[in-house]
């Protein structure tokens, strides 16, 4: 009886080992999200900061620069399309995001470091110049890269965030604080050391799912739990409506990937970009009166709150004094803030038309 029981136990353990081995092999063989697109990951060095990038294709270098709270994956629809059209496409996890390094000091996320990372990517790819495509914070970083490193970046497709020029009289966060006073505004909330990241790190799924729909503008959500406008009433998550359903442009798999990345990286790095708003202004006085002279297009969703109901005409009038080769402004109806994901077919078409018009 004892020998029989031992034999059964051995067989059970052997079976369990086989199952575990098969599971491990399956995990090891599962393609990464980049590989599913036909791209690959690699790591490059930017003055001691390691940046993970997804890359695909051969040809002129195009760098896709994401915003907050996103990652390289925000460009999943653009990477294969641009690569197929004959471009070397590189989409980094910007510092503080995904699998890229997350330096400790807040100052390590200022505009000189961020634009320096883009230069380091160009160098790592063995190129002298690159074309930029930027969205949200990635748009802001890219505008500054065009100004601070005009010899390294030859053209730019900006999304969501237009360029107005540098106000020489007022620090931008001072103006924002004066505007909102005691009321809640997320960029002011982000200035509080350690507070916003503590809220988001504790509930990454709730934050991301709500934030993506908050600025999407189309999909219905539940009423927010907090409607008191004062900052003292609470943080950001309960001010956004809970998700009723995901929109067609954001699958559960997409959202789960974003959540898994932020569970690992946390939100501190991305929030530190906002904490450098005044510092960025202070360390770039030379940009007062500076103009972007390279070819540029601008794309945004009509319902994007960043452009607050502006039109093609008003956006063009705003940018033309400081963007000297503005080759087109497009406002896409039925779209919100996450334009390259929401309306990727239209965005891809606009990008390819712009790129084809540039000298090779």
C-alpha positions in Angstrom: 0.0 0.0 0.0 2.8 2.4 1.0 4.8 1.6 -2.2 1.6 2.1 -4.3 1.0 5.5 -2.7 4.6 6.5 -3.3 4.3 5.6 -7.0 1.1 7.6 -7.3 2.9 10.6 -5.6 5.9 10.3 -8.0 3.6 10.2 -11.0 1.7 13.2 -9.8 4.9 15.2 -9.2 6.2 14.2 -12.6 3.0 15.3 -14.2 3.1 18.6 -12.4 6.7 19.1 -13.5 5.8 18.5 -17.1 2.8 20.9 -16.9 5.1 23.5 -15.3 7.7 23.0 -18.0 5.2 23.3 -20.8 3.8 26.5 -19.2 7.3 28.0 -18.8 8.1 27.1 -22.4 4.9 28.6 -23.6 5.6 31.9 -21.7 9.2 32.0 -23.1 7.9 31.6 -26.6 5.0 34.1 -26.3 5.8 37.0 -28.6 6.2 40.5 -27.1 3.7 43.2 -28.1 6.4 44.6 -30.4 7.0 41.3 -32.1 3.3 40.9 -32.7 3.6 44.0 -34.8 6.7 42.7 -36.6 8.9 45.1 -34.6 11.5 44.4 -32.0 12.7 45.9 -28.7 16.2 47.1 -28.0 17.8 49.2 -25.3 19.8 52.4 -26.0 21.9 54.6 -23.7 21.2 58.2 -23.2 24.0 59.6 -21.0 23.6 56.8 -18.5 19.8 56.4 -18.8 18.7 53.3 -20.5 15.7 53.7 -22.9 13.7 50.8 -24.3 12.7 51.4 -27.9 10.5 49.5 -30.3 11.8 49.7 -33.9 10.8 48.5 -37.3 11.8 49.1 -40.9 14.6 50.6 -42.9 15.0 54.1 -44.4 14.8 57.6 -43.1 14.6 57.7 -39.3 11.2 58.6 -37.8 10.9 58.9 -34.0 7.4 58.6 -32.4 7.2 60.4 -29.1 4.4 59.4 -26.7 2.7 61.5 -23.9 1.1 60.9 -20.5 0.0 58.4 -19.4 1.1 56.3 -22.4 4.1 54.4 -23.8 5.6 53.2 -27.0 2.4 51.1 -27.4 0.4 54.3 -28.2 2.0 54.1 -31.7 1.0 50.4 -32.4 -1.0 51.4 -35.4 1.6 53.8 -36.9 4.8 51.6 -36.5 4.0 48.9 -39.1 2.4 51.4 -41.5 5.4 53.7 -41.6 7.8 50.9 -41.7 6.0 49.4 -44.7 6.2 52.8 -46.4 10.0 52.7 -46.2 10.9 54.3 -42.9 13.0 53.3 -40.0 10.5 53.8 -37.2 11.5 54.0 -33.5 9.1 54.4 -30.7 10.7 54.8 -27.3 9.4 54.4 -23.8 10.4 57.9 -22.7 12.4 58.1 -19.5 10.2 57.3 -16.5 7.9 55.0 -18.5 7.6 51.3 -19.3 10.9 49.4 -19.3 13.1 52.6 -19.6 15.0 53.8 -16.6 13.3 56.0 -14.0 15.9 58.5 -12.6 15.2 59.7 -9.1 15.8 63.5 -9.2 12.8 65.6 -10.5 15.3 67.7 -12.4 16.3 64.7 -14.5 13.0 65.1 -16.3 13.5 68.7 -17.5 13.3 69.6 -21.1 17.0 69.5 -21.7 17.2 65.9 -20.5 14.1 64.9 -22.5 15.2 66.5 -25.8 18.6 65.1 -25.1 17.1 61.6 -25.1 15.8 62.2 -28.6 19.2 63.2 -29.8 20.7 60.1 -28.1 18.2 58.0 -30.1 19.3 59.5 -33.3 22.9 58.9 -32.4 22.2 55.3 -31.3 20.6 54.6 -34.7 23.7 55.8 -36.5 22.0 58.7 -38.1 22.7 62.5 -38.1 19.0 63.6 -38.3 15.5 62.3 -37.8 11.9 63.3 -38.3 9.7 63.6 -35.2 6.1 62.7 -34.6 4.8 63.7 -31.1 1.6 63.5 -29.1 0.6 65.2 -25.8 3.7 65.6 -23.7 5.6 64.0 -26.6 4.4 66.9 -28.7 5.7 69.4 -26.2 9.1 67.7 -26.0 9.3 67.5 -29.8 8.5 71.2 -30.3 11.4 72.0 -28.0 13.6 69.5 -29.7 12.9 71.3 -33.0 14.0 74.5 -31.4 16.9 73.4 -29.3 18.4 70.9 -31.8 17.4 72.2 -35.3 20.4 70.5 -36.9 19.2 67.1 -35.7 15.5 67.2 -36.5 14.4 68.0 -40.0 10.5 67.8 -39.9 7.8 67.4 -37.4 4.2 66.0 -37.2 2.6 67.4 -34.0 -0.5 66.0 -32.4 -2.9 67.5 -29.9 -0.6 70.2 -28.5 0.0 73.3 -30.7 3.0 75.7 -30.4 2.2 79.2 -29.3 5.7 80.5 -28.7 7.3 81.3 -25.3 5.7 83.9 -23.1 8.7 85.9 -21.7 6.7 87.5 -18.8 5.1 84.7 -16.8 6.1 81.3 -15.7 3.5 78.9 -17.1 2.6 77.1 -13.8 2.3 80.4 -12.0 -0.3 81.4 -14.6 -2.2 78.1 -14.2 -2.2 78.4 -10.3 -3.6 81.9 -10.6 -6.3 80.7 -13.0 -7.6 77.8 -10.9 -7.0 79.2 -7.4 -8.4 76.7 -4.8 -10.1 74.6 -7.4 -8.8 71.3 -8.6 -6.7 71.2 -11.8 -4.6 68.1 -12.6 -1.4 69.9 -13.5 -1.5 71.8 -10.3 -2.3 68.6 -8.4 0.8 67.0 -10.0 3.0 69.7 -8.3 2.3 68.2 -4.8 5.3 66.0 -4.0 4.4 62.3 -4.0 0.7 62.8 -3.9 -0.6 62.1 -7.4 1.6 59.0 -7.9 0.4 57.5 -4.6 -3.2 57.8 -5.8 -2.5 56.4 -9.3 -0.1 53.6 -8.2 -2.7 52.3 -5.8 -5.3 52.1 -8.6 -3.6 51.9 -12.0 -6.5 50.3 -13.8 -9.1 52.8 -12.5 -6.9 55.7 -13.3 -5.9 54.6 -16.8 -9.4 53.4 -17.9 -11.0 56.6 -16.7 -8.3 59.0 -18.0 -8.4 57.4 -21.5 -12.1 57.9 -21.7 -12.1 61.3 -20.0 -10.2 62.8 -22.9 -11.7 60.5 -25.5 -15.0 62.5 -25.7 -17.2 59.8 -27.2 -17.8 56.8 -24.9 -20.3 57.2 -22.1 -19.1 56.9 -18.5 -20.8 57.0 -15.0 -21.2 60.2 -13.1 -18.1 61.2 -11.1 -18.0 60.5 -7.4 -16.7 64.0 -6.6 -18.2 67.1 -8.1 -17.0 69.6 -5.6 -14.5 71.7 -7.7 -12.2 72.5 -4.7 -8.9 70.7 -4.5 -9.6 69.9 -0.8 -12.5 67.6 -1.9 -10.2 64.9 -3.2 -7.8 63.6 -5.8 -8.3 63.0 -9.5 -9.7 59.4 -9.9 -13.1 60.0 -8.2 -13.5 63.2 -10.3 -13.6 61.1 -13.5 -16.5 58.9 -14.4 -16.1 55.1 -14.0 -16.0 53.3 -17.3 -19.2 51.7 -18.5 -17.6 50.1 -21.6 -14.4 50.4 -23.5 -14.5 52.2 -26.9 -13.8 50.3 -30.1 -10.3 51.9 -30.4 -9.2 50.6 -27.0 -9.5 46.8 -26.5 -9.3 45.1 -23.1 -5.9 43.7 -24.3 -4.7 47.2 -25.0 -5.8 48.5 -21.6 -4.4 45.5 -19.8 -1.0 46.1 -21.4 -0.9 49.7 -20.4 -1.9 48.8 -16.9 0.8 46.1 -16.7 3.5 48.6 -17.8 2.4 51.2 -15.2 2.2 48.6 -12.5 5.9 48.0 -13.1 7.1 51.6 -13.7 4.7 53.5 -11.5 3.5 57.0 -12.4 6.2 59.2 -10.7 8.4 59.5 -13.8 5.6 60.8 -16.1 4.3 63.2 -13.4 7.8 64.6 -13.0 7.5 66.0 -16.5 4.8 68.3 -15.2 6.9 69.2 -12.1 9.4 70.7 -14.5 7.0 73.1 -16.1 8.4 76.2 -14.5 12.0 74.9 -14.6 11.7 74.3 -18.4 10.7 78.0 -18.8 13.5 79.2 -16.6 16.3 77.2 -18.4 15.2 78.2 -22.0 15.2 82.0 -22.1 16.8 81.8 -25.5 13.5 80.5 -26.9 11.8 83.8 -26.5 11.1 84.9 -30.1 12.5 81.7 -31.6 10.7 80.1 -34.5 10.3 76.6 -35.8 11.6 76.7 -39.4 11.4 73.0 -40.4 8.3 71.6 -42.1 5.4 70.9 -39.7 1.9 69.5 -39.8 -0.5 69.6 -36.9 -3.3 67.0 -36.2 -5.9 67.0 -33.4 -9.4 65.6 -32.6 -12.2 68.1 -32.7 -13.3 67.1 -29.2 -9.8 67.3 -27.7 -10.0 69.6 -24.7 -6.4 70.7 -25.3 -7.5 72.7 -28.3 -10.7 73.8 -26.6 -12.9 74.0 -29.6 -10.4 75.7 -31.9 -10.8 75.5 -35.6 -8.3 74.8 -38.4 -8.3 78.6 -39.1 -7.7 79.7 -35.5 -5.0 77.1 -35.0 -3.3 78.1 -38.2 -3.4 81.7 -37.2 -2.0 80.9 -33.8 1.0 78.9 -35.1 2.0 80.6 -38.3 3.9 83.5 -36.6 6.1 80.9 -34.8 6.0 77.9 -37.2 7.3 79.2 -40.4 6.8 76.2 -42.6 3.3 75.0 -41.5 2.2 72.6 -44.2 -1.2 71.7 -42.8 -3.6 71.7 -39.9 -6.2 69.0 -39.6 -8.9 68.8 -37.0 -10.6 65.4 -37.2 -14.3 65.2 -36.2 -15.6 62.6 -33.8 -12.2 62.3 -32.1 -10.8 63.3 -28.7 -7.4 63.5 -27.3 -5.9 60.1 -28.1 -6.0 60.9 -31.8 -3.4 58.4 -33.2 -5.3 55.5 -31.5 -8.9 56.7 -32.0 -8.5 57.6 -35.7 -5.4 55.7 -36.7 -6.4 55.2 -40.3 -6.8 59.0 -40.9 -3.7 59.8 -38.9 -1.6 57.3 -40.9 -2.8 58.7 -44.1 -1.9 62.3 -43.0 1.6 61.1 -41.8 2.4 59.3 -45.0 1.3 62.2 -47.2 3.5 64.6 -45.1 6.5 62.2 -45.2 6.2 61.7 -48.9 6.5 65.5 -49.4 9.8 65.7 -47.6 13.2 65.3 -49.3 14.6 61.9 -48.8 
